[in-house]
Amino acid sequence: MKDFNFYAPTQVVFGRTAEEQVAALVKKYGGTKVLIHYGGGSARRSGLLDKVYGLLAEAGIAYVELGGVVPNPRLSLVRQGIDLCRREGVDFILAVGGGSVIDSAKAIGYGVPYDGDVWDFWMQRARPQACLPIGVMLTIPAAGSEMSNSCVITNEDGDLKKGVNSDLCRCRFCIMNPERTFTLPPYQTAAGATDIMMHTMERYFTQHTDMTLTDAISEALLRTVKDSVFEVLRHPEDYRHRAQIMWAGSLSHNDLTECGTCKDFATHRIEHELSAMFDVTHGAGLSALWGSWARYVMSENVSRFVQFAVNVMGVENDFADPQRTAEKGIEAIERFYHAIGMPVNIPELLGRPATDDEILEMARKCCQDGKITQGNFKVLNQTDVEAIYRMANGVKV
């Protein structure tokens, strides 16, 4: 078992009336002038923004707003947010939305106290030294950013999608009301569930395989999300199953499921290049790549894939042929992805195969011209990453 240090400081307020506490929570964590950061029109159409404005105003808390966050959040809006916060004297950021909004808020939080260009952090020219405090009203369970130390931003100049990890950006609080997820479209619900599961799978597939309790937590989380997503796709206002998914999203990415293990995250890094180049939904990009990654690395530890097949996907263990059991597990999750409307390869994702030039460019960016590798379950160099893209594109490698 690997030594670990588990740190999860975010206060979670969960339930149907959780939103009523927003003003008290902002005050608790020192907010006197708030940037309310959000995405498109759904937060306004649902009445959530008006409710937040009213609760803050009633408590005497000043605020300004900045909407317009899109999936794969853009650096250009982050820069606008930094300028706005400095000009208005903002000392607290409230993200109303899902992972893209939260990551955009975190990037703004990094940038306000920094003298240079905030993109320096993503290019590893500097490390964050401070961050404005951030709170969250979660409306889309998927990214887990509400309890993670990660922040992923897309720079439109060069189609670069990169992440920065620092405990400085961990949210002070997260308000979770599952009722706010009732109106999520089926595709967004399915893509979110895929992302949630992948955050745990990226930690589950490890060479540190003697942490029985963490394995059991991971397997229960994966089975629960897998079962609950079918229920909410059939019955969008099923509070119980919406709640399971919402809480799983946070537990899947607050590092609980990597205690005693070593995370991989190669699939995420490889997918970042897909969504940077083609602006696809992150969860769909993950499902399009994972089966190819799995088949490429499976020989590194077949027994781990057998355990996943049996304990998560319900495959009968063929003790005489472990590799076949492992392969059946991969096939089973690909059937699951199809059943919830997710793609399992690049042509399904894009509506066409990627070109050879596109594959070479994504592999090049993913490994920074061969300067870095990806993953831990199997350490992948640029040639490996290129091979996985080709497999996902329908080429037998």
DAGI-V914053 format. One record per backbone hydrogen bond with DSSP energy under -0.5 kcal/mol. CO is the residue of the C=O (numbers start at 1). NH is the residue of the N-H. E is the energy in kcal/mol with one decimal. If there is no record, write none. Layout:
((CO;NH;E) (CO;NH;E))
This chain:
((5;7;-0.5) (11;13;-0.5) (11;174;-2.6) (12;14;-0.5) (13;176;-2.9) (15;18;-1.3) (17;20;-1.4) (18;21;-1.9) (19;22;-1.8) (21;25;-2.4) (22;26;-2.5) (23;27;-2.4) (24;28;-2.3) (25;29;-1.7) (26;31;-2.8) (27;30;-1.9) (32;62;-1.3) (33;91;-2.4) (33;92;-1.1) (34;36;-0.7) (34;64;-2.7) (35;37;-0.7) (35;94;-3.1) (36;66;-2.5) (37;96;-3.1) (38;69;-1.6) (39;68;-2.8) (41;45;-3.3) (42;46;-2.4) (43;48;-0.8) (43;49;-1.9) (44;47;-1.3) (47;51;-1.9) (48;52;-2.5) (49;53;-3.0) (50;54;-2.4) (51;55;-2.4) (52;56;-2.5) (53;57;-2.7) (54;58;-2.5) (55;59;-1.2) (56;61;-2.8) (57;60;-1.6) (60;62;-0.6) (62;34;-2.5) (64;36;-3.0) (66;38;-1.8) (73;154;-3.1) (74;78;-1.5) (75;79;-2.4) (76;80;-1.6) (77;81;-2.5) (78;82;-2.3) (79;83;-2.1) (80;84;-2.5) (81;85;-2.6) (82;86;-2.2) (83;87;-2.4) (84;88;-2.3) (85;89;-1.0) (85;90;-2.0) (91;133;-0.5) (92;35;-2.5) (93;95;-0.6) (93;135;-2.6) (94;37;-2.8) (94;96;-0.5) (95;97;-0.7) (95;137;-3.0) (96;39;-0.6) (97;139;-1.7) (97;140;-0.7) (98;102;-2.4) (99;103;-2.9) (100;104;-2.2) (101;105;-2.4) (102;106;-2.5) (103;107;-2.4) (104;108;-2.2) (105;109;-2.6) (106;110;-2.2) (107;111;-2.1) (108;112;-2.1) (109;113;-0.6) (109;132;-1.3) (111;114;-1.1) (117;120;-2.4) (118;121;-1.7) (119;123;-1.6) (120;125;-2.6) (120;126;-1.0) (121;124;-0.8) (133;93;-2.4) (134;172;-3.2) (134;173;-0.7) (135;95;-2.9) (136;138;-0.6) (136;175;-3.1) (137;97;-1.9) (138;177;-0.6) (140;142;-0.6) (144;147;-1.9) (145;148;-0.6) (149;166;-2.7) (151;164;-2.0) (153;155;-0.5) (153;162;-2.3) (154;75;-2.3) (154;156;-0.7) (155;160;-2.1) (156;158;-1.4) (156;159;-0.8) (159;161;-0.5) (160;155;-3.5) (160;162;-0.5) (162;153;-2.5) (164;151;-1.3) (166;169;-1.4) (167;170;-1.4) (172;11;-2.4) (173;136;-1.4) (174;13;-2.7) (174;176;-0.5) (175;138;-2.3) (175;177;-0.5) (176;15;-3.0) (176;178;-0.5) (177;180;-2.3) (178;181;-2.0) (179;182;-1.4) (181;184;-1.5) (185;189;-2.4) (186;190;-2.7) (187;191;-2.7) (188;192;-2.2) (189;193;-2.2) (190;194;-2.2) (191;195;-2.2) (192;196;-2.5) (193;197;-2.5) (194;198;-2.3) (195;199;-2.0) (196;200;-1.1) (197;201;-2.7) (198;202;-2.7) (200;203;-1.0) (200;204;-2.5) (201;205;-2.1) (202;264;-2.8) (204;206;-1.4) (207;209;-1.1) (210;212;-0.9) (211;215;-2.2) (212;216;-2.3) (213;217;-2.4) (214;218;-2.6) (215;219;-2.8) (216;220;-2.2) (217;221;-2.3) (218;222;-2.6) (219;223;-2.4) (220;224;-2.3) (221;225;-2.4) (222;226;-2.3) (223;227;-2.2) (224;228;-2.9) (225;229;-2.3) (226;230;-0.7) (227;231;-1.2) (228;232;-2.3) (229;233;-1.8) (230;234;-1.7) (231;235;-2.8) (235;238;-1.8) (237;239;-1.2) (238;242;-2.4) (239;243;-2.7) (240;244;-1.7) (241;245;-2.0) (242;246;-2.5) (243;247;-2.5) (244;248;-2.3) (245;249;-2.1) (246;250;-1.0) (247;251;-2.3) (248;252;-2.4) (249;253;-0.5) (250;253;-1.0) (251;257;-0.6) (255;258;-1.6) (256;259;-1.3) (258;261;-2.4) (260;2;-2.1) (265;269;-2.0) (266;270;-2.8) (267;271;-2.5) (268;272;-2.2) (269;273;-0.8) (270;273;-0.5) (270;274;-0.9) (271;275;-2.5) (272;276;-2.0) (273;277;-2.1) (274;278;-2.8) (275;279;-1.4) (281;285;-2.3) (282;286;-2.1) (283;287;-2.1) (284;288;-1.8) (285;289;-0.9) (286;289;-0.8) (286;290;-2.4) (287;291;-0.6) (289;292;-0.5) (289;293;-2.3) (290;294;-3.1) (291;295;-2.3) (292;296;-1.9) (293;297;-1.9) (294;298;-1.7) (297;300;-2.4) (298;301;-1.7) (301;304;-1.0) (301;305;-1.0) (302;306;-2.0) (303;307;-2.4) (304;308;-2.0) (305;309;-2.4) (306;310;-2.6) (307;311;-2.8) (308;312;-2.0) (308;313;-1.7) (309;315;-2.8) (310;314;-0.5) (317;319;-1.1) (318;321;-1.7) (321;325;-1.8) (322;326;-2.6) (323;327;-2.6) (324;328;-2.3) (325;329;-1.7) (326;330;-1.7) (327;331;-2.5) (328;332;-2.3) (329;333;-2.0) (330;334;-1.8) (331;335;-2.0) (332;336;-2.0) (333;337;-2.6) (334;338;-2.2) (335;339;-2.4) (336;340;-1.5) (337;342;-3.4) (338;341;-1.4) (345;349;-1.7) (346;350;-3.0) (347;351;-2.2) (355;359;-2.2) (356;360;-2.5) (357;361;-2.3) (358;362;-2.5) (359;363;-2.5) (360;364;-2.2) (361;365;-2.4) (362;366;-2.6) (363;367;-1.8) (364;369;-2.5) (365;368;-0.9) (367;371;-1.0) (367;372;-2.0) (368;371;-1.4) (374;380;-3.1) (380;374;-2.2) (381;385;-2.4) (382;386;-2.4) (383;387;-2.0) (384;388;-2.1) (385;389;-2.3) (386;390;-2.2) (387;391;-2.5) (388;392;-2.6) (389;393;-1.1) (390;395;-2.8) (391;394;-1.7) (392;346;-2.7) (392;347;-0.5))
